[in-house]
Amino acid sequence: MLKAVAIKIDDIYIPADRRKERDPARIESFAENIIDEVEVEPIRVRKGKDKNKYVLVRGVNRLEARKELGDETIFAYVVQALQR
């Protein structure tokens, strides 16, 4: 079972294909849920080439909502990169 860990938002890189998934309505909805203390599923990241950095795998709208609220950290599941 995955365990969520707190990660600094500034340490997360958002790939171009994830940036295309941004949806202002969903970001606002997630921000409202966070303010109302409704539990929001952690995002998914993988370790970057620099082991102190992460690459976003899933959850761009949740990440953007946290940024808009001024949060400095976010809970995330750290997953393995796909092997090709």
Biotite code that builds the C-alpha atoms (Angstrom):
import biotite.structure as struc

atoms = struc.array([
    struc.Atom([0.000, 0.000, 0.000], chain_id="A", res_id=1, res_name="MET", atom_name="CA", element="C"),
    struc.Atom([1.278, 3.440, -0.896], chain_id="A", res_id=2, res_name="LEU", atom_name="CA", element="C"),
    struc.Atom([2.014, 5.905, 1.876], chain_id="A", res_id=3, res_name="LYS", atom_name="CA", element="C"),
    struc.Atom([1.532, 9.621, 1.223], chain_id="A", res_id=4, res_name="ALA", atom_name="CA", element="C"),
    struc.Atom([4.485, 11.850, 2.082], chain_id="A", res_id=5, res_name="VAL", atom_name="CA", element="C"),
    struc.Atom([4.728, 15.637, 2.323], chain_id="A", res_id=6, res_name="ALA", atom_name="CA", element="C"),
    struc.Atom([6.753, 17.168, -0.504], chain_id="A", res_id=7, res_name="ILE", atom_name="CA", element="C"),
    struc.Atom([7.721, 20.787, -1.141], chain_id="A", res_id=8, res_name="LYS", atom_name="CA", element="C"),
    struc.Atom([5.700, 22.112, -4.070], chain_id="A", res_id=9, res_name="ILE", atom_name="CA", element="C"),
    struc.Atom([8.783, 23.911, -5.413], chain_id="A", res_id=10, res_name="ASP", atom_name="CA", element="C"),
    struc.Atom([10.487, 20.507, -5.766], chain_id="A", res_id=11, res_name="ASP", atom_name="CA", element="C"),
    struc.Atom([7.880, 19.232, -8.252], chain_id="A", res_id=12, res_name="ILE", atom_name="CA", element="C"),
    struc.Atom([8.385, 19.602, -11.999], chain_id="A", res_id=13, res_name="TYR", atom_name="CA", element="C"),
    struc.Atom([5.253, 19.584, -14.182], chain_id="A", res_id=14, res_name="ILE", atom_name="CA", element="C"),
    struc.Atom([5.890, 18.028, -17.622], chain_id="A", res_id=15, res_name="PRO", atom_name="CA", element="C"),
    struc.Atom([4.352, 19.748, -20.662], chain_id="A", res_id=16, res_name="ALA", atom_name="CA", element="C"),
    struc.Atom([1.791, 16.972, -21.234], chain_id="A", res_id=17, res_name="ASP", atom_name="CA", element="C"),
    struc.Atom([0.549, 17.358, -17.623], chain_id="A", res_id=18, res_name="ARG", atom_name="CA", element="C"),
    struc.Atom([0.328, 21.169, -18.000], chain_id="A", res_id=19, res_name="ARG", atom_name="CA", element="C"),
    struc.Atom([-2.141, 20.648, -20.866], chain_id="A", res_id=20, res_name="LYS", atom_name="CA", element="C"),
    struc.Atom([-4.492, 18.920, -18.410], chain_id="A", res_id=21, res_name="GLU", atom_name="CA", element="C"),
    struc.Atom([-5.013, 22.073, -16.314], chain_id="A", res_id=22, res_name="ARG", atom_name="CA", element="C"),
    struc.Atom([-8.699, 22.870, -15.908], chain_id="A", res_id=23, res_name="ASP", atom_name="CA", element="C"),
    struc.Atom([-9.541, 26.147, -14.117], chain_id="A", res_id=24, res_name="PRO", atom_name="CA", element="C"),
    struc.Atom([-12.953, 24.851, -12.988], chain_id="A", res_id=25, res_name="ALA", atom_name="CA", element="C"),
    struc.Atom([-11.417, 21.724, -11.451], chain_id="A", res_id=26, res_name="ARG", atom_name="CA", element="C"),
    struc.Atom([-8.660, 23.766, -9.811], chain_id="A", res_id=27, res_name="ILE", atom_name="CA", element="C"),
    struc.Atom([-11.286, 26.011, -8.200], chain_id="A", res_id=28, res_name="GLU", atom_name="CA", element="C"),
    struc.Atom([-13.319, 22.986, -7.093], chain_id="A", res_id=29, res_name="SER", atom_name="CA", element="C"),
    struc.Atom([-10.272, 21.339, -5.505], chain_id="A", res_id=30, res_name="PHE", atom_name="CA", element="C"),
    struc.Atom([-9.342, 24.617, -3.779], chain_id="A", res_id=31, res_name="ALA", atom_name="CA", element="C"),
    struc.Atom([-12.851, 24.880, -2.315], chain_id="A", res_id=32, res_name="GLU", atom_name="CA", element="C"),
    struc.Atom([-12.666, 21.275, -1.086], chain_id="A", res_id=33, res_name="ASN", atom_name="CA", element="C"),
    struc.Atom([-9.302, 21.930, 0.536], chain_id="A", res_id=34, res_name="ILE", atom_name="CA", element="C"),
    struc.Atom([-10.636, 25.038, 2.283], chain_id="A", res_id=35, res_name="ILE", atom_name="CA", element="C"),
    struc.Atom([-13.686, 23.065, 3.450], chain_id="A", res_id=36, res_name="ASP", atom_name="CA", element="C"),
    struc.Atom([-11.288, 20.368, 4.710], chain_id="A", res_id=37, res_name="GLU", atom_name="CA", element="C"),
    struc.Atom([-12.738, 17.731, 2.401], chain_id="A", res_id=38, res_name="VAL", atom_name="CA", element="C"),
    struc.Atom([-10.093, 15.064, 1.979], chain_id="A", res_id=39, res_name="GLU", atom_name="CA", element="C"),
    struc.Atom([-8.401, 15.288, -1.407], chain_id="A", res_id=40, res_name="VAL", atom_name="CA", element="C"),
    struc.Atom([-6.476, 12.298, -2.791], chain_id="A", res_id=41, res_name="GLU", atom_name="CA", element="C"),
    struc.Atom([-2.699, 12.801, -2.815], chain_id="A", res_id=42, res_name="PRO", atom_name="CA", element="C"),
    struc.Atom([-1.029, 13.525, -6.142], chain_id="A", res_id=43, res_name="ILE", atom_name="CA", element="C"),
    struc.Atom([1.410, 11.041, -7.712], chain_id="A", res_id=44, res_name="ARG", atom_name="CA", element="C"),
    struc.Atom([5.028, 11.877, -8.409], chain_id="A", res_id=45, res_name="VAL", atom_name="CA", element="C"),
    struc.Atom([8.175, 9.987, -9.319], chain_id="A", res_id=46, res_name="ARG", atom_name="CA", element="C"),
    struc.Atom([11.768, 10.750, -8.446], chain_id="A", res_id=47, res_name="LYS", atom_name="CA", element="C"),
    struc.Atom([13.472, 13.041, -10.927], chain_id="A", res_id=48, res_name="GLY", atom_name="CA", element="C"),
    struc.Atom([17.003, 12.753, -12.266], chain_id="A", res_id=49, res_name="LYS", atom_name="CA", element="C"),
    struc.Atom([18.027, 14.999, -9.385], chain_id="A", res_id=50, res_name="ASP", atom_name="CA", element="C"),
    struc.Atom([17.023, 12.736, -6.484], chain_id="A", res_id=51, res_name="LYS", atom_name="CA", element="C"),
    struc.Atom([15.877, 15.764, -4.462], chain_id="A", res_id=52, res_name="ASN", atom_name="CA", element="C"),
    struc.Atom([13.322, 16.687, -7.142], chain_id="A", res_id=53, res_name="LYS", atom_name="CA", element="C"),
    struc.Atom([10.124, 15.028, -8.325], chain_id="A", res_id=54, res_name="TYR", atom_name="CA", element="C"),
    struc.Atom([8.198, 14.799, -11.600], chain_id="A", res_id=55, res_name="VAL", atom_name="CA", element="C"),
    struc.Atom([4.417, 15.041, -11.522], chain_id="A", res_id=56, res_name="LEU", atom_name="CA", element="C"),
    struc.Atom([2.727, 11.881, -12.776], chain_id="A", res_id=57, res_name="VAL", atom_name="CA", element="C"),
    struc.Atom([-0.884, 12.635, -11.868], chain_id="A", res_id=58, res_name="ARG", atom_name="CA", element="C"),
    struc.Atom([-2.795, 15.426, -10.135], chain_id="A", res_id=59, res_name="GLY", atom_name="CA", element="C"),
    struc.Atom([-1.964, 18.706, -11.865], chain_id="A", res_id=60, res_name="VAL", atom_name="CA", element="C"),
    struc.Atom([-5.272, 20.327, -10.832], chain_id="A", res_id=61, res_name="ASN", atom_name="CA", element="C"),
    struc.Atom([-4.826, 19.327, -7.175], chain_id="A", res_id=62, res_name="ARG", atom_name="CA", element="C"),
    struc.Atom([-1.263, 20.675, -7.279], chain_id="A", res_id=63, res_name="LEU", atom_name="CA", element="C"),
    struc.Atom([-2.387, 23.957, -8.868], chain_id="A", res_id=64, res_name="GLU", atom_name="CA", element="C"),
    struc.Atom([-5.145, 24.312, -6.252], chain_id="A", res_id=65, res_name="ALA", atom_name="CA", element="C"),
    struc.Atom([-2.575, 24.009, -3.471], chain_id="A", res_id=66, res_name="ARG", atom_name="CA", element="C"),
    struc.Atom([-0.381, 26.596, -5.205], chain_id="A", res_id=67, res_name="LYS", atom_name="CA", element="C"),
    struc.Atom([-3.304, 29.016, -5.500], chain_id="A", res_id=68, res_name="GLU", atom_name="CA", element="C"),
    struc.Atom([-3.985, 28.624, -1.778], chain_id="A", res_id=69, res_name="LEU", atom_name="CA", element="C"),
    struc.Atom([-0.370, 29.507, -1.019], chain_id="A", res_id=70, res_name="GLY", atom_name="CA", element="C"),
    struc.Atom([0.605, 26.111, 0.346], chain_id="A", res_id=71, res_name="ASP", atom_name="CA", element="C"),
    struc.Atom([4.288, 25.225, 0.323], chain_id="A", res_id=72, res_name="GLU", atom_name="CA", element="C"),
    struc.Atom([3.864, 21.446, 0.650], chain_id="A", res_id=73, res_name="THR", atom_name="CA", element="C"),
    struc.Atom([1.502, 18.804, -0.706], chain_id="A", res_id=74, res_name="ILE", atom_name="CA", element="C"),
    struc.Atom([0.938, 15.149, 0.101], chain_id="A", res_id=75, res_name="PHE", atom_name="CA", element="C"),
    struc.Atom([1.996, 12.803, -2.664], chain_id="A", res_id=76, res_name="ALA", atom_name="CA", element="C"),
    struc.Atom([2.449, 9.145, -3.433], chain_id="A", res_id=77, res_name="TYR", atom_name="CA", element="C"),
    struc.Atom([5.944, 8.491, -4.771], chain_id="A", res_id=78, res_name="VAL", atom_name="CA", element="C"),
    struc.Atom([5.623, 5.885, -7.537], chain_id="A", res_id=79, res_name="VAL", atom_name="CA", element="C"),
    struc.Atom([8.119, 4.115, -9.756], chain_id="A", res_id=80, res_name="GLN", atom_name="CA", element="C"),
    struc.Atom([8.823, 5.404, -13.265], chain_id="A", res_id=81, res_name="ALA", atom_name="CA", element="C"),
    struc.Atom([7.562, 3.210, -16.072], chain_id="A", res_id=82, res_name="LEU", atom_name="CA", element="C"),
    struc.Atom([10.283, 1.035, -17.524], chain_id="A", res_id=83, res_name="GLN", atom_name="CA", element="C"),
    struc.Atom([10.519, 1.129, -21.345], chain_id="A", res_id=84, res_name="ARG", atom_name="CA", element="C"),
])
